[in-house]
Amino acid sequence: MLALPPTPLIERYSRGIDRIERRLLDLTDAQMDTFFRPEAGVGRWSCRVLVGHLADAEIVFVHRFRRTVAEERPILAAWDENAFLDAMLYGSDGPGPKPPAAGSVAVIHTTRLWCADWLRTLDDKAFDARALHPEQGELSVHTMLARCTWHLEHHAWYLSRKLERLLP
């Protein structure tokens, strides 16, 4: 994805939400909260956790893009995705209420549309703007956009494999 110029990369990014299968919303709560063993080869997280993570990641990525364009070499914060899971931001293991997956999908969809529209207004120079990440070093907007695009596609592949196991 890094080899893609900005325009086709933005188009691929904007279509990423299409990779999240709509049948996700057909899952029961028990299916939505099924965690998988490592040997299943579909990733360990439940579907609810996975789409919650994708929504959180989308917000983080877009904030990073916008800061990097607006500020001179900002220092980005790292975030611990597992801390979100440990803090039960995606629901507890108990019988209590859990955030609906549809809300996470809506966040991803709306954020991608909004951000893609904004990215299309940028000139090529903006994609070379750089930020400093404490773990990954210097990152350009182009590199972050490529990673964000890949990130959703990567997790969507795992989500599809989970759905194949959970739905007849």
DSSP file (Angstrom, degrees, kcal/mol; ACC not computed):
  #  RESIDUE AA STRUCTURE BP1 BP2  ACC     N-H-->O    O-->H-N    N-H-->O    O-->H-N    TCO  KAPPA ALPHA  PHI   PSI    X-CA   Y-CA   Z-CA
    1    1 A M    >         0   0    0      0, 0.0     3,-1.5     0, 0.0   146,-0.1   0.000 360.0 360.0 360.0 -28.6    0.0    0.0    0.0
    2    2 A L  T 3   +     0   0    0      1,-0.3   144,-0.1   144,-0.1     7,-0.1   0.795 360.0  59.4 -60.4 -26.3    2.9    2.3    0.6
    3    3 A A  T 3  S+     0   0    0      2,-0.0    -1,-0.3   143,-0.0     6,-0.0   0.657  83.6 100.4 -77.9 -14.8    3.6    2.3   -3.2
    4    4 A L  S <  S-     0   0    0     -3,-1.5   142,-0.1     1,-0.1     0, 0.0  -0.517  76.4-123.8 -72.3 135.0    0.1    3.6   -4.0
    5    5 A P     >  -     0   0    0      0, 0.0     4,-2.0     0, 0.0     5,-0.2  -0.288  36.6 -94.4 -67.4 165.5    0.0    7.4   -4.7
    6    6 A P  H  > S+     0   0    0      0, 0.0     4,-2.9     0, 0.0     5,-0.2   0.880 118.2  54.3 -52.7 -47.7   -2.4    9.5   -2.6
    7    7 A T  H  > S+     0   0    0      1,-0.2     4,-2.0     2,-0.2     5,-0.2   0.945 113.7  38.5 -60.4 -53.0   -5.4    9.4   -4.8
    8    8 A P  H  > S+     0   0    0      0, 0.0     4,-2.3     0, 0.0    -1,-0.2   0.856 115.8  54.8 -66.6 -29.9   -5.8    5.6   -5.2
    9    9 A L  H  X S+     0   0    0     -4,-2.0     4,-2.8     2,-0.2    -2,-0.2   0.918 107.5  49.3 -66.2 -42.0   -4.8    5.1   -1.6
   10   10 A I  H  X S+     0   0    0     -4,-2.9     4,-2.8    -5,-0.2    -1,-0.2   0.907 110.7  51.0 -62.1 -41.1   -7.6    7.5   -0.5
   11   11 A E  H  X S+     0   0    0     -4,-2.0     4,-1.4    -5,-0.2    -2,-0.2   0.912 111.6  46.4 -64.6 -41.3  -10.0    5.6   -2.6
   12   12 A R  H  < S+     0   0    0     -4,-2.3     4,-0.5     2,-0.2     3,-0.2   0.924 113.2  50.3 -65.4 -43.2   -9.0    2.2   -1.2
   13   13 A Y  H >< S+     0   0    0     -4,-2.8     3,-1.3     1,-0.2     4,-0.3   0.922 108.9  51.5 -57.7 -45.9   -9.1    3.7    2.3
   14   14 A S  H 3< S+     0   0    0     -4,-2.8     3,-0.4     1,-0.3    -1,-0.2   0.782 110.3  48.9 -67.5 -25.9  -12.6    5.1    1.7
   15   15 A R  T >< S+     0   0    0     -4,-1.4     3,-1.6    -3,-0.2     4,-0.3   0.469  83.0  97.7 -89.6  -2.4  -13.9    1.7    0.5
   16   16 A G  G X  S+     0   0    0     -3,-1.3     3,-2.1    -4,-0.5     4,-0.3   0.828  71.3  64.9 -57.5 -35.1  -12.4   -0.2    3.5
   17   17 A I  G >  S+     0   0    0     -3,-0.4     3,-1.7    -4,-0.3    -1,-0.3   0.795  89.1  69.2 -60.6 -26.8  -15.7   -0.2    5.4
   18   18 A D  G <  S+     0   0    0     -3,-1.6    -1,-0.3     1,-0.3    -2,-0.2   0.686  87.8  66.6 -65.0 -16.4  -17.1   -2.5    2.6
   19   19 A R  G <  S+     0   0    0     -3,-2.1     2,-0.9    -4,-0.3    -1,-0.3   0.627  78.9  89.0 -80.6 -13.2  -14.8   -5.2    3.9
   20   20 A I  S <  S-     0   0    0     -3,-1.7     2,-0.1    -4,-0.3   137,-0.1  -0.773  86.7-127.5 -86.2 111.9  -16.7   -5.5    7.1
   21   21 A E    >   -     0   0    0     -2,-0.9     3,-1.7   135,-0.2     4,-0.2  -0.339   3.1-139.3 -66.4 134.7  -19.4   -8.0    6.3
   22   22 A R  G >  S+     0   0    0      1,-0.3     3,-1.8     2,-0.2     4,-0.1   0.735  96.4  75.7 -65.6 -23.2  -23.0   -7.0    7.1
   23   23 A R  G >  S+     0   0    0      1,-0.3     3,-1.9     2,-0.2     4,-0.3   0.636  73.3  84.0 -68.0  -9.5  -23.8  -10.4    8.4
   24   24 A L  G X  S+     0   0    0     -3,-1.7     3,-1.5     1,-0.3    -1,-0.3   0.886  85.3  57.6 -51.4 -39.3  -21.8   -9.4   11.5
   25   25 A L  G <  S+     0   0    0     -3,-1.8    -1,-0.3     1,-0.3    -2,-0.2   0.523  93.5  67.5 -75.8  -4.2  -25.0   -7.7   12.7
   26   26 A D  G <  S+     0   0    0     -3,-1.9    -1,-0.3    -4,-0.1    -2,-0.2   0.525  78.2 110.1 -87.4  -8.0  -26.9  -11.1   12.4
   27   27 A L    <   -     0   0    0     -3,-1.5     2,-0.1    -4,-0.3   140,-0.0  -0.362  68.7-126.4 -70.0 145.6  -24.9  -12.5   15.3
   28   28 A T     >  -     0   0    0      1,-0.1     4,-2.9    -2,-0.1     5,-0.2  -0.373  33.3-102.4 -75.1 167.9  -26.5  -13.2   18.7
   29   29 A D  H  > S+     0   0    0      1,-0.2     4,-1.7     2,-0.2    19,-0.1   0.903 124.6  53.3 -60.1 -39.7  -24.9  -11.7   21.7
   30   30 A A  H  4 S+     0   0    0      1,-0.2    -1,-0.2     2,-0.2    -3,-0.0   0.919 112.7  43.2 -62.7 -43.0  -23.3  -15.0   22.6
   31   31 A Q  H >4 S+     0   0    0      1,-0.2     3,-1.6     2,-0.2    16,-0.4   0.917 111.0  55.2 -66.7 -42.5  -21.8  -15.3   19.1
   32   32 A M  H 3< S+     0   0    0     -4,-2.9    16,-2.2     1,-0.3    15,-0.4   0.818 112.2  44.3 -59.6 -31.1  -20.7  -11.7   19.2
   33   33 A D  T 3< S+     0   0    0     -4,-1.7     2,-0.5    -5,-0.2    -1,-0.3   0.210  81.8 125.9-102.3  14.5  -18.8  -12.3   22.4
   34   34 A T    <   -     0   0    0     -3,-1.6    13,-0.3    -5,-0.1     2,-0.3  -0.637  45.2-157.2 -76.6 119.9  -17.2  -15.6   21.4
   35   35 A F        -     0   0    0     -2,-0.5     2,-0.3    11,-0.1    10,-0.2  -0.666  12.8-134.9 -91.4 155.0  -13.4  -15.5   21.9
   36   36 A F        -     0   0    0      8,-2.4    10,-0.0    -2,-0.3     5,-0.0  -0.831  10.1-116.8-116.3 149.6  -11.3  -18.0   19.9
   37   37 A R    >   -     0   0    0     -2,-0.3     3,-2.0     1,-0.1     5,-0.4  -0.508  33.7-113.0 -76.1 151.0   -8.4  -20.2   20.8
   38   38 A P  G >  S+     0   0    0      0, 0.0     3,-1.6     0, 0.0     5,-0.3   0.849 114.2  62.0 -54.9 -37.0   -5.1  -19.4   19.1
   39   39 A E  G 3  S+     0   0    0      1,-0.3    -2,-0.0     2,-0.1    -3,-0.0   0.630  85.4  76.5 -69.0 -10.7   -5.2  -22.7   17.1
   40   40 A A  G <  S-     0   0    0     -3,-2.0    -1,-0.3     1,-0.1     4,-0.0   0.758  92.7-142.2 -69.2 -23.0   -8.4  -21.6   15.4
   41   41 A G  S <  S+     0   0    0     -3,-1.6    -2,-0.1    -4,-0.4     3,-0.1   0.727  75.0  99.2  71.4  21.5   -6.3  -19.3   13.2
   42   42 A V  S    S-     0   0    0     -5,-0.4   120,-0.2     1,-0.3    -1,-0.1   0.198  96.0 -91.2-121.6  13.9   -8.9  -16.6   13.2
   43   43 A G        -     0   0    0     -5,-0.3    -1,-0.3    -6,-0.1    -7,-0.1   0.147  33.5-105.5  83.1 150.9   -7.5  -14.3   15.9
   44   44 A R  S    S+     0   0    0     -9,-0.1    -8,-2.4    -3,-0.1    -1,-0.1   0.829  84.9  96.8 -82.3 -33.7   -8.4  -14.5   19.6
   45   45 A W  S    S-     0   0    0    -10,-0.2   -11,-0.1     1,-0.1     2,-0.1  -0.150  75.2-115.2 -63.8 151.3  -10.7  -11.5   20.0
   46   46 A S     >  -     0   0    0    -13,-0.1     4,-2.6   -11,-0.1   -13,-0.2  -0.319  31.4-106.4 -72.6 166.3  -14.4  -11.7   19.8
   47   47 A C  H  > S+     0   0    0    -16,-0.4     4,-2.4   -15,-0.4     5,-0.3   0.888 121.1  53.1 -63.2 -38.8  -16.3  -10.0   17.0
   48   48 A R  H  > S+     0   0    0    -16,-2.2     4,-1.9     1,-0.2    -1,-0.2   0.926 111.9  44.8 -63.5 -44.0  -17.5   -7.3   19.4
   49   49 A V  H  > S+     0   0    0    -17,-0.4     4,-2.9     2,-0.2    -2,-0.2   0.918 111.6  53.9 -65.1 -43.0  -14.0   -6.6   20.6
   50   50 A L  H  X S+     0   0    0     -4,-2.6     4,-2.3     1,-0.2    -2,-0.2   0.935 112.6  40.8 -60.5 -48.9  -12.6   -6.6   17.1
   51   51 A V  H  X S+     0   0    0     -4,-2.4     4,-2.1     2,-0.2    -1,-0.2   0.834 114.1  54.2 -72.5 -29.0  -15.0   -4.0   15.7
   52   52 A G  H  X S+     0   0    0     -4,-1.9     4,-2.4    -5,-0.3    -2,-0.2   0.927 109.4  48.3 -63.9 -44.1  -14.7   -1.9   18.9
   53   53 A H  H  X S+     0   0    0     -4,-2.9     4,-3.0     1,-0.2     5,-0.2   0.912 109.6  52.6 -60.4 -43.7  -10.9   -1.9   18.4
   54   54 A L  H  X S+     0   0    0     -4,-2.3     4,-2.3     2,-0.2    -1,-0.2   0.898 109.2  49.5 -61.6 -39.8  -11.3   -0.9   14.7
   55   55 A A  H  X S+     0   0    0     -4,-2.1     4,-1.9     2,-0.2    -1,-0.2   0.937 113.2  46.3 -64.3 -45.8  -13.5    2.0   15.7
   56   56 A D  H  X S+     0   0    0     -4,-2.4     4,-2.2     1,-0.2    -2,-0.2   0.925 112.9  49.7 -61.1 -44.4  -11.0    3.1   18.4
   57   57 A A  H  X S+     0   0    0     -4,-3.0     4,-3.1     1,-0.2     5,-0.2   0.881 107.1  55.2 -63.0 -38.6   -8.1    2.7   15.9
   58   58 A E  H  X S+     0   0    0     -4,-2.3     4,-2.5    -5,-0.2     5,-0.2   0.924 108.3  48.1 -60.4 -44.6  -10.0    4.8   13.3
   59   59 A I  H  X S+     0   0    0     -4,-1.9     4,-2.1     2,-0.2    -1,-0.2   0.920 113.5  47.9 -61.9 -44.3  -10.4    7.6   15.7
   60   60 A V  H  X S+     0   0    0     -4,-2.2     4,-2.2     2,-0.2    -2,-0.2   0.944 112.7  47.7 -62.6 -49.0   -6.7    7.5   16.6
   61   61 A F  H  X S+     0   0    0     -4,-3.1     4,-2.6     1,-0.2    -2,-0.2   0.934 112.3  48.2 -59.1 -48.0   -5.5    7.3   13.0
   62   62 A V  H  X S+     0   0    0     -4,-2.5     4,-2.4     1,-0.2     5,-0.2   0.902 110.4  51.6 -63.7 -40.3   -7.7   10.2   11.8
   63   63 A H  H  X S+     0   0    0     -4,-2.1     4,-2.5    -5,-0.2    -1,-0.2   0.912 110.4  49.9 -60.7 -41.4   -6.6   12.4   14.8
   64   64 A R  H  X S+     0   0    0     -4,-2.2     4,-2.4     2,-0.2    -2,-0.2   0.916 109.5  50.7 -64.1 -43.3   -2.9   11.6   13.9
   65   65 A F  H  X S+     0   0    0     -4,-2.6     4,-2.0     1,-0.2    -2,-0.2   0.959 113.6  44.7 -56.8 -50.6   -3.5   12.5   10.2
   66   66 A R  H  X S+     0   0    0     -4,-2.4     4,-2.3     1,-0.2    -2,-0.2   0.890 113.2  49.2 -66.8 -40.9   -5.1   15.8   11.1
   67   67 A R  H  X S+     0   0    0     -4,-2.5     4,-3.2    -5,-0.2    -1,-0.2   0.914 110.2  52.3 -62.1 -41.4   -2.5   16.8   13.7
   68   68 A T  H  < S+     0   0    0     -4,-2.4     5,-0.3     1,-0.2    -2,-0.2   0.859 112.8  43.6 -67.6 -35.2    0.3   16.0   11.3
   69   69 A V  H  < S+     0   0    0     -4,-2.0    -1,-0.2    -5,-0.2    -2,-0.2   0.885 121.3  40.6 -73.0 -38.5   -1.1   18.2    8.6
   70   70 A A  H  < S+     0   0    0     -4,-2.3     2,-0.3    -5,-0.2    -2,-0.2   0.824 113.4  50.9 -82.0 -33.2   -1.9   21.0   11.1
   71   71 A E  S  < S-     0   0    0     -4,-3.2     2,-0.8    -5,-0.2     0, 0.0  -0.709  86.9-106.1-111.5 157.0    1.1   21.0   13.3
   72   72 A E  S    S-     0   0    0     -2,-0.3    -3,-0.1     1,-0.2    59,-0.1  -0.729  91.7 -35.3 -82.1 109.1    4.9   21.1   12.6
   73   73 A R  S    S-     0   0    0     -2,-0.8    -1,-0.2    57,-0.5    58,-0.2   0.894  82.9-158.9  44.2  60.7    6.2   17.6   13.3
   74   74 A P        -     0   0    0      0, 0.0    58,-3.0     0, 0.0     2,-0.7  -0.245  16.8-119.3 -65.4 156.5    3.9   16.8   16.3
   75   75 A I  B     -a  132   0A   0     56,-0.2     2,-0.2    58,-0.0    58,-0.2  -0.885  32.0-146.8 -96.8 119.8    4.8   14.1   18.8
   76   76 A L        -     0   0    0     56,-3.2     2,-0.4    -2,-0.7   -12,-0.0  -0.540   9.4-122.0 -87.8 151.1    2.1   11.4   18.7
   77   77 A A        -     0   0    0     -2,-0.2     2,-0.2    56,-0.1    -1,-0.0  -0.722  19.5-132.8 -90.2 140.9    1.0    9.4   21.6
   78   78 A A        -     0   0    0     -2,-0.4     2,-0.4     2,-0.0    -1,-0.0  -0.548  21.8-153.9 -80.5 157.3    1.2    5.7   21.6
   79   79 A W        -     0   0    0     -2,-0.2     2,-0.9     4,-0.0     3,-0.1  -0.993  13.6-132.3-136.8 148.5   -1.8    3.7   22.8
   80   80 A D    >>  -     0   0    0     -2,-0.4     4,-1.0     1,-0.2     3,-0.8  -0.835  14.3-169.2-102.0 101.8   -2.2    0.3   24.3
   81   81 A E  H 3> S+     0   0    0     -2,-0.9     4,-1.2     1,-0.3     3,-0.4   0.833  87.4  57.1 -60.5 -33.0   -4.9   -1.5   22.5
   82   82 A N  H 3> S+     0   0    0      1,-0.2     4,-3.0     2,-0.2    -1,-0.3   0.797  97.1  62.1 -70.7 -27.2   -4.9   -4.3   25.1
   83   83 A A  H <> S+     0   0    0     -3,-0.8     4,-2.1     2,-0.2    -1,-0.2   0.859 100.4  54.5 -64.7 -33.7   -5.6   -1.8   27.9
   84   84 A F  H  <>S+     0   0    0     -4,-1.0     5,-2.3    -3,-0.4     6,-0.3   0.906 111.5  44.1 -64.7 -41.0   -8.9   -1.0   26.2
   85   85 A L  H ><5S+     0   0    0     -4,-1.2     3,-1.7     1,-0.2    -2,-0.2   0.931 113.2  50.6 -67.1 -46.7   -9.8   -4.6   26.3
   86   86 A D  H 3<5S+     0   0    0     -4,-3.0    -2,-0.2     1,-0.3    -1,-0.2   0.827 106.7  54.8 -62.4 -32.1   -8.6   -5.0   29.9
   87   87 A A  T 3<5S-     0   0    0     -4,-2.1    -1,-0.3    -5,-0.2    -2,-0.2   0.407 112.7-123.7 -81.5   3.5  -10.6   -2.0   31.0
   88   88 A M  T X 5 +     0   0    0     -3,-1.7     3,-1.5     1,-0.1    -3,-0.2   0.831  57.8 152.9  58.3  37.3  -13.7   -3.7   29.5
   89   89 A L  T 3 <S+     0   0    0     -5,-2.3    -4,-0.1     1,-0.3    -1,-0.1   0.698  75.0  50.0 -66.9 -17.1  -14.5   -0.9   27.1
   90   90 A Y  T 3  S-     0   0    0      1,-0.4    -1,-0.3    -6,-0.3     2,-0.1   0.234 130.4 -75.4-104.2  12.3  -16.1   -3.4   24.8
   91   91 A G    <   -     0   0    0     -3,-1.5    -1,-0.4     7,-0.1     7,-0.1  -0.201  49.8 -88.0 111.0 157.4  -18.2   -5.0   27.6
   92   92 A S        -     0   0    0      5,-0.4    -5,-0.0    -3,-0.1    -4,-0.0  -0.419  32.2-112.5 -93.2 171.8  -17.6   -7.3   30.5
   93   93 A D  S    S+     0   0    0     -2,-0.1    -1,-0.1     2,-0.0   -60,-0.0   0.616  93.8  84.3 -76.3 -12.6  -17.6  -11.1   30.5
   94   94 A G  S    S-     0   0    0      3,-0.1    -2,-0.1     1,-0.1     0, 0.0  -0.006 100.9 -88.1 -83.4-170.3  -20.7  -11.0   32.7
   95   95 A P  S    S+     0   0    0      0, 0.0     3,-0.1     0, 0.0    -1,-0.1   0.487  85.6 116.2 -80.4  -2.9  -24.4  -10.6   31.8
   96   96 A G  S    S-     0   0    0      1,-0.1    -4,-0.0     0, 0.0     0, 0.0   0.004  77.7 -71.0 -64.3 171.8  -24.3   -6.8   31.8
   97   97 A P        -     0   0    0      0, 0.0    -5,-0.4     0, 0.0    -1,-0.1  -0.274  47.8-159.1 -64.9 149.1  -25.0   -4.6   28.8
   98   98 A K        -     0   0    0     -7,-0.1    -7,-0.1    -3,-0.1    -8,-0.1  -0.944  28.8 -96.2-128.2 149.1  -22.4   -4.4   26.1
   99   99 A P        -     0   0    0      0, 0.0     2,-0.1     0, 0.0   -47,-0.1  -0.440  48.1-110.4 -65.3 134.8  -21.9   -1.7   23.4
  100  100 A P    >>  -     0   0    0      0, 0.0     4,-1.0     0, 0.0     3,-0.8  -0.404  12.4-135.7 -68.1 140.2  -23.6   -2.7   20.2
  101  101 A A  H 3> S+     0   0    0      1,-0.2     4,-2.5     2,-0.2     5,-0.2   0.812 102.9  68.4 -62.5 -30.0  -21.3   -3.7   17.3
  102  102 A A  H 3> S+     0   0    0      1,-0.2     4,-2.4     2,-0.2    -1,-0.2   0.862  95.6  54.8 -59.6 -35.0  -23.5   -1.6   15.0
  103  103 A G  H <> S+     0   0    0     -3,-0.8     4,-2.1     2,-0.2    -1,-0.2   0.910 108.4  47.7 -64.4 -42.0  -22.3    1.5   16.9
  104  104 A S  H  X S+     0   0    0     -4,-1.0     4,-2.3     2,-0.2    -2,-0.2   0.914 111.8  49.8 -64.9 -42.2  -18.7    0.6   16.2
  105  105 A V  H  X S+     0   0    0     -4,-2.5     4,-2.7     1,-0.2    -2,-0.2   0.902 109.9  51.7 -62.9 -40.4  -19.4   -0.1   12.5
  106  106 A A  H  X S+     0   0    0     -4,-2.4     4,-2.8    -5,-0.2     5,-0.3   0.897 108.5  51.1 -63.8 -40.3  -21.2    3.3   12.3
  107  107 A V  H  X S+     0   0    0     -4,-2.1     4,-2.6     2,-0.2     5,-0.3   0.938 112.5  46.1 -61.3 -46.8  -18.2    5.1   13.8
  108  108 A I  H  X S+     0   0    0     -4,-2.3     4,-2.5     2,-0.2     5,-0.2   0.946 115.4  46.5 -60.9 -48.9  -15.9    3.4   11.3
  109  109 A H  H  X S+     0   0    0     -4,-2.7     4,-2.3     2,-0.2    -2,-0.2   0.948 117.0  41.6 -59.5 -52.9  -18.2    4.2    8.3
  110  110 A T  H  X S+     0   0    0     -4,-2.8     4,-2.6     1,-0.2     5,-0.2   0.907 115.4  49.9 -65.6 -42.7  -18.8    7.8    9.2
  111  111 A T  H  X S+     0   0    0     -4,-2.6     4,-2.9    -5,-0.3     5,-0.3   0.913 110.9  49.8 -63.9 -42.4  -15.3    8.6   10.2
  112  112 A R  H  X S+     0   0    0     -4,-2.5     4,-2.8    -5,-0.3     5,-0.2   0.925 112.5  46.8 -62.8 -44.4  -13.9    7.0    6.9
  113  113 A L  H  X S+     0   0    0     -4,-2.3     4,-2.1    -5,-0.2    -2,-0.2   0.944 115.7  45.4 -62.2 -47.2  -16.3    9.0    4.8
  114  114 A W  H  X S+     0   0    0     -4,-2.6     4,-1.7     1,-0.2    -2,-0.2   0.924 116.9  44.1 -62.3 -46.8  -15.6   12.3    6.6
  115  115 A C  H  X S+     0   0    0     -4,-2.9     4,-3.3    -5,-0.2     5,-0.2   0.903 110.7  53.6 -68.8 -41.6  -11.8   11.8    6.6
  116  116 A A  H  X S+     0   0    0     -4,-2.8     4,-2.0    -5,-0.3    -1,-0.2   0.906 107.5  52.1 -60.9 -40.8  -11.7   10.6    2.9
  117  117 A D  H  < S+     0   0    0     -4,-2.1     4,-0.4    -5,-0.2    -1,-0.2   0.919 113.3  44.6 -60.0 -42.5  -13.5   13.8    1.9
  118  118 A W  H >< S+     0   0    0     -4,-1.7     3,-1.7     1,-0.2     4,-0.4   0.927 109.7  54.5 -67.6 -44.9  -11.0   15.9    3.8
  119  119 A L  H >< S+     0   0    0     -4,-3.3     3,-1.4     1,-0.3    -1,-0.2   0.855 100.7  61.1 -58.0 -35.1   -8.0   13.9    2.5
  120  120 A R  T 3< S+     0   0    0     -4,-2.0    -1,-0.3     1,-0.3    -2,-0.2   0.696  98.4  58.4 -65.9 -17.8   -9.2   14.6   -1.1
  121  121 A T  T <  S+     0   0    0     -3,-1.7    -1,-0.3    -4,-0.4    -2,-0.2   0.604  88.4  96.8 -85.6 -11.2   -8.8   18.3   -0.4
  122  122 A L  S <  S-     0   0    0     -3,-1.4     2,-0.2    -4,-0.4    -3,-0.0  -0.468  71.3-128.8 -81.9 148.0   -5.1   18.0    0.4
  123  123 A D    >>  -     0   0    0     -2,-0.2     3,-1.2     1,-0.1     4,-0.7  -0.486  34.8 -99.6 -85.1 167.3   -2.3   18.6   -2.0
  124  124 A D  G >4 S+     0   0    0      1,-0.3     3,-0.9     2,-0.2     4,-0.4   0.819 120.2  64.2 -57.7 -33.0    0.5   16.0   -2.5
  125  125 A K  G >4 S+     0   0    0      1,-0.2     3,-1.5     2,-0.2     4,-0.4   0.846  93.1  62.0 -60.4 -34.9    2.8   18.0   -0.2
  126  126 A A  G X4 S+     0   0    0     -3,-1.2     3,-1.1     1,-0.3    15,-0.3   0.814  95.2  60.9 -62.7 -29.7    0.5   17.4    2.7
  127  127 A F  G << S+     0   0    0     -3,-0.9    15,-2.4    -4,-0.7    16,-0.3   0.644 100.1  56.1 -74.3 -12.6    1.0   13.7    2.4
  128  128 A D  G <  S+     0   0    0     -3,-1.5    -1,-0.3    -4,-0.4    -2,-0.2   0.518  78.8 119.8 -91.8  -7.9    4.7   14.2    3.1
  129  129 A A    <   -     0   0    0     -3,-1.1    12,-1.6    -4,-0.4     2,-0.3  -0.276  54.9-145.1 -57.8 145.5    4.0   16.0    6.4
  130  130 A R  E     - B   0 140A   0     10,-0.2   -57,-0.5   -62,-0.2     2,-0.3  -0.868  21.7-176.1-125.3 150.5    5.7   14.2    9.2
  131  131 A A  E     - B   0 139A   0      8,-2.6     8,-2.7    -2,-0.3     2,-0.5  -0.880  27.2-118.3-131.9 165.1    5.1   13.4   12.9
  132  132 A L  E     -aB  75 138A   0    -58,-3.0   -56,-3.2    -2,-0.3     6,-0.2  -0.935  21.3-164.6-111.4 125.3    7.1   11.6   15.5
  133  133 A H  E  >  - B   0 137A   0      4,-2.6     4,-1.9    -2,-0.5   -56,-0.1  -0.905  21.8-134.3-107.0 135.1    5.8    8.4   17.1
  134  134 A P  T  4 S+     0   0    0      0, 0.0    -1,-0.1     0, 0.0     4,-0.1   0.760 103.6  24.3 -62.5 -24.9    7.5    7.2   20.3
  135  135 A E  T  4 S+     0   0    0      2,-0.1    -3,-0.0    -3,-0.0   -57,-0.0   0.729 129.7  39.0-108.1 -30.9    7.7    3.6   19.1
  136  136 A Q  T  4 S-     0   0    0      1,-0.3     2,-0.1     3,-0.0    -1,-0.0   0.488  93.7-143.4-103.4  -5.3    7.6    3.8   15.3
  137  137 A G  E  <  +B  133   0A   0     -4,-1.9    -4,-2.6     2,-0.1    -1,-0.3  -0.447  60.1   5.0  78.7-151.6    9.8    6.9   14.8
  138  138 A E  E     -B  132   0A   0     -6,-0.2     2,-0.4    -2,-0.1    -6,-0.2  -0.509  69.1-176.5 -74.9 132.4    9.1    9.4   12.0
  139  139 A L  E     -B  131   0A   0     -8,-2.7    -8,-2.6    -2,-0.3     2,-0.2  -0.989  15.1-145.8-131.2 136.9    5.9    8.8   10.1
  140  140 A S  E  >  -B  130   0A   0     -2,-0.4     4,-2.5   -10,-0.2   -10,-0.2  -0.578  30.7-112.6 -91.7 163.7    4.4   10.7    7.1
  141  141 A V  H  > S+     0   0    0    -12,-1.6     4,-2.7   -15,-0.3     5,-0.2   0.905 120.4  54.6 -59.3 -41.0    0.7   11.2    6.5
  142  142 A H  H  > S+     0   0    0    -15,-2.4     4,-2.3   -13,-0.2    -1,-0.2   0.926 108.8  46.7 -59.7 -46.0    1.1    8.9    3.5
  143  143 A T  H  > S+     0   0    0    -16,-0.3     4,-2.3     1,-0.2    -1,-0.2   0.916 113.1  48.8 -63.1 -43.7    2.6    6.1    5.6
  144  144 A M  H  X S+     0   0    0     -4,-2.5     4,-2.6     2,-0.2    -2,-0.2   0.899 111.0  50.6 -64.1 -39.5    0.0    6.5    8.3
  145  145 A L  H  X S+     0   0    0     -4,-2.7     4,-2.5     2,-0.2    -2,-0.2   0.906 110.2  49.7 -65.0 -40.9   -2.8    6.4    5.7
  146  146 A A  H  X S+     0   0    0     -4,-2.3     4,-2.5    -5,-0.2    -2,-0.2   0.917 112.9  47.1 -63.0 -42.4   -1.3    3.2    4.2
  147  147 A R  H  X S+     0   0    0     -4,-2.3     4,-2.9     2,-0.2    -2,-0.2   0.898 111.9  50.0 -66.3 -40.5   -1.1    1.6    7.7
  148  148 A C  H  X S+     0   0    0     -4,-2.6     4,-1.9     2,-0.2     5,-0.2   0.916 111.8  48.2 -63.8 -43.2   -4.7    2.6    8.5
  149  149 A T  H  X S+     0   0    0     -4,-2.5     4,-1.8     1,-0.2    -2,-0.2   0.941 115.2  44.5 -62.0 -48.3   -6.0    1.2    5.3
  150  150 A W  H  X S+     0   0    0     -4,-2.5     4,-3.1     1,-0.2     5,-0.2   0.908 107.7  60.6 -61.6 -42.4   -4.1   -2.0    5.8
  151  151 A H  H  X S+     0   0    0     -4,-2.9     4,-2.3     1,-0.2     5,-0.2   0.909 107.7  42.0 -56.1 -49.0   -5.1   -2.2    9.4
  152  152 A L  H  X S+     0   0    0     -4,-1.9     4,-2.7     2,-0.2    -1,-0.2   0.931 115.7  49.5 -66.5 -43.9   -8.8   -2.4    8.7
  153  153 A E  H  X S+     0   0    0     -4,-1.8     4,-1.7    -5,-0.2    -2,-0.2   0.901 110.8  51.4 -61.2 -40.3   -8.4   -4.8    5.8
  154  154 A H  H  X S+     0   0    0     -4,-3.1     4,-1.4     1,-0.2    -2,-0.2   0.948 114.6  41.0 -60.5 -51.8   -6.2   -7.0    7.9
  155  155 A H  H  X S+     0   0    0     -4,-2.3     4,-2.5     1,-0.2    -2,-0.2   0.849 109.9  59.1 -69.4 -33.1   -8.8   -7.2   10.8
  156  156 A A  H  X S+     0   0    0     -4,-2.7     4,-2.4     2,-0.2    -1,-0.2   0.865 101.6  55.8 -63.3 -34.7  -11.7   -7.5    8.3
  157  157 A W  H  X S+     0   0    0     -4,-1.7     4,-1.7     2,-0.2    -1,-0.2   0.937 110.1  44.9 -60.5 -46.1  -10.1  -10.7    7.0
  158  158 A Y  H  X S+     0   0    0     -4,-1.4     4,-2.2     1,-0.2    -2,-0.2   0.892 110.3  54.6 -65.3 -39.2  -10.0  -12.2   10.5
  159  159 A L  H  X S+     0   0    0     -4,-2.5     4,-2.6     1,-0.2    -1,-0.2   0.917 106.2  51.9 -60.5 -43.1  -13.6  -11.0   11.1
  160  160 A S  H  X S+     0   0    0     -4,-2.4     4,-1.9     1,-0.2    -1,-0.2   0.897 109.0  50.2 -60.8 -40.7  -14.7  -12.8    7.9
  161  161 A R  H  X S+     0   0    0     -4,-1.7     4,-1.2     2,-0.2    -1,-0.2   0.888 110.3  50.4 -66.3 -37.4  -13.1  -16.1    9.1
  162  162 A K  H  X S+     0   0    0     -4,-2.2     4,-2.0     1,-0.2     3,-0.5   0.931 109.2  51.2 -63.1 -45.4  -14.8  -15.7   12.5
  163  163 A L  H  X S+     0   0    0     -4,-2.6     4,-2.5     1,-0.3    -2,-0.2   0.863 103.9  57.8 -62.1 -36.3  -18.2  -15.2   10.8
  164  164 A E  H  < S+     0   0    0     -4,-1.9    -1,-0.3     1,-0.2    -2,-0.2   0.858 112.0  42.4 -61.0 -34.1  -17.6  -18.4    8.7
  165  165 A R  H  < S+     0   0    0     -4,-1.2    -2,-0.2    -3,-0.5    -1,-0.2   0.811 119.0  42.9 -80.8 -31.0  -17.3  -20.3   12.0
  166  166 A L  H  < S+     0   0    0     -4,-2.0    -2,-0.2    -5,-0.1    -3,-0.2   0.775 108.5  56.4 -90.2 -27.7  -20.1  -18.6   13.8
  167  167 A L     <        0   0    0     -4,-2.5    -1,-0.1    -5,-0.2  -140,-0.0  -0.865 360.0 360.0-111.1 140.1  -22.8  -18.5   11.2
  168  168 A P              0   0    0      0, 0.0    -1,-0.1     0, 0.0    -4,-0.1   0.508 360.0 360.0 -67.2 360.0  -24.2  -21.4    9.3
